[in-house]
Amino acid sequence: MQFKSRPLLTSLPVVLLTLLMLSGCAEPRLNAAENDSKTATQDVSKLAVATFAGGCFWCMEKPFDELDGVASTISGYTDGELLDPTYKQVSAGNTGHTEAIQIMYDPAKISYAKLLDVFWHNVDPLTSDRQFCDGGNQYRSGIYYHDEQQHALAEQSKQKVAEKFGQSIATELDAASEFYPAEEYHQNYYLKNPIRYKYYRTGCGRDKRLKELWGDQAGV
């Protein structure tokens, strides 16, 4: 999510651009616990974990937060080598991590297969080492399974996506490794900075590309 690569922002009036930039650097204006209140009302022992990477993690929380059965989403970094990396380190592209989200969900209310379906319709599975305007291996898409059942379902879904597009799928599939939550200002970003989030998402061409790939099923 390197701001110099987001073309729409450079065309905004100077005053608006300044406000947008400041909003991203300021302390969160909204308590992140607000969006995680669902977790407090559920028996955590009954929750399962899913981990997905779909480019900018700002854009991956919202589609899952809206699902009944999802208790919480956390933005973070996974599948890398450096211990406890920072955003600055990961965004430089040298740690091996990818931006990802970790989802706590209730399998009695929502299936892993449904989570996979939502995941696919929110990513470009045909592009390696980038998602939309964000390039580099830190923006690669991926599914990181936590058990063999998730592994099997992920393999099946990836095969169906390959059949749909008639070509190999760039999205990686691997066993889940250490997940490091991102800095607090990244959590629930779409709620804390809705204007800046909207301009980023539009300027990055995310929704346009998703429509091209998935039509009416696109996660926009």
N, C-alpha and C positions, 0 to 999 in steps of 0.2 A: 504494500500500500504506500508507494512512494509518491508524494504529492506532485512532483514534477512530471509524473507520467499520467496525470489526470487532466486531459486537455480542456474539459469544460470549465474548470476552475479558472483557467487563465483568461477566459473571455468574459468573466463576470466583472461588473463595475468594481472599482478599487475598494470602495467602502464596504460592499457586501463581501468581497473576497477577504478583506481584513477581519471582518466579524467571523467569517467561517473558519479562518485559520486560528483565531483566538479561541473559538469554541472547542477546537480539538486539543488545545494545549492546556486548557483550564482544568481545575479540579472538577470532578463529576458534580453536576447540579442535581442529580437524582440518586437517591439511595438505591444501590443495586439490589438490595434485599427485597425491594418492592416487587421486582420481577421474579424473584425466587420464592415468593410467599407460598406457592403451591407445595414446595418441598416440605415446609414445616408441618403441613397438615397430613402428610403421608408417612407410612411406615417405611423408613429407609431400607430396612432389611428385605422388603419386597421389591425393591427397585433393581433394574438391570442397567448396564452401561453400554453405550454405543459411541464410537469415535469415528468422525468423518472429517475429511479435508476437502474444501471446495473453493480454494482461493481465499480472498479476503474474509476473515472470520466475522467481521462486522455484518456481512450479508448472509451468513449462514445461521445465525441464531434465530432470527425472526420466523423463518418457515417452520422450525421445529417448536418454538415457543407457542405457536398458535394451535398445536395439536393436542387434543384431549388425550391424556395419558402420559404426556411429557411433563416431568416434574421440574426440570431445570436444564439450562444449557450453560456451558462455560467455554469461553474462548481461550485458546492456549496454543502450545507448540508441542509437536510430537515427531517421532521417527527420526531423531537426530542423534548427534554424538556428544555435544556439550552439555554438561550438567547445569540445570537451572538457568537456561539462557534468558537474556533480556530481549525486548522487542528490537532494540538497536542491533544486537548481534544477529538475530534471526533474519531481520530485513536486509542485512548485508549479504545474505546468501551463502555464508561460509560454515554454518553449523550443521547442515544436513537436515534441519527441522523443516517441517511444513506448518503453515498456519492451519489450525484445526479447531473443531469444537467437540466437547465431550457432553453427551446427553444422558441424563438420568431419566429413565422411563419405567412405567409400570406395565409389564408384559401381560397383565390381566386386562388391560384397557387398550393397549396398542401393541401391534406385533413388530418384530424387527423387520419383517418383509415390508411393512408399511413405511417404516423409517427409510429403508433402502429406496423405495419408490419416490419418496419426497426428496431424498438426496439426489438421485439421478436427474430429476427435473429442475434442479437448482445448480447444475454444473454443466460445463462443456466437457464431455468425456473424450473428445477427439483431439484435444490439444495437450502436448507434453510440456511440462515445466512452465506453465502459465495458466491463468484463468482471466479471460477478458483483457483488460488493459494492464494487468499486473503480471510482469514476467520474472522468471527465475524459479529455481527448484523449490524455493520457500513458498511458492504459490501452486505447487502441483496438487492435483486432486488425488484423493485416496480413501480407501475404506480399510479400517484397522479393526479386525475382529478380535473378540474377547474370549471366544470359545469355538469349538468345532461346529456347533449348530450355526452360529453366525457366519463362520467360514463357508459352510456349504451353501447357505442362503445367498451370501455375497457372490460366490462363484456362479450360481445359477442366474442371479440378476445381471451380472456382468455379461454373461453369455447372451442373454436376451437383448441387452442393449447393443451388443456387437451385431446380432442378427438384424436388429432394426436399422442400423446404419450401414450394414454391409461392409464393415471394416473393423480393424483391431481397435481396442479401446485403450486409451492412454492412462486412464485412472488406475493407480496402483492398488494392489490388494495384498495386505500383509498383516501379520499378527500384531496386535496392539503392544506398544512399548511404553516407556515412561511418558506421561503427559504432564506438562508444566503449565499451570494456569497463567494467562497473560496478565499484564499489569491492570490494575483496577479500572483505569480510564477506558480500557478496551471493552470491558464487560457491559453488556446491554447497550452498546454504543448507539444503536438505532433509536433507543428511547431517550438517552441522555442528550444526543445531538441530532435531532430529527432532520433539521434543515441541511446541515452539512452532510449527513448520511444520504439524503435524497440526491443532492448535487453530485456526490461521489458516485453513487450507484448509476445515475443517469449518464454522467460524463464518462464512466468506465465502459459503457456500452453493454452492461450486463443483461439488462432486460431485453434489449434488442436482439442480442445473440441467442438468449434462451428461447425467444419467440421463433427465431429462425430454426432452431434445433427441435423444439418440442411443440410448437404450435400452441393450441389452446391448453395443453397440459403443462406449459411452462410455469415454473415457480416464480412468478413476478408479482 
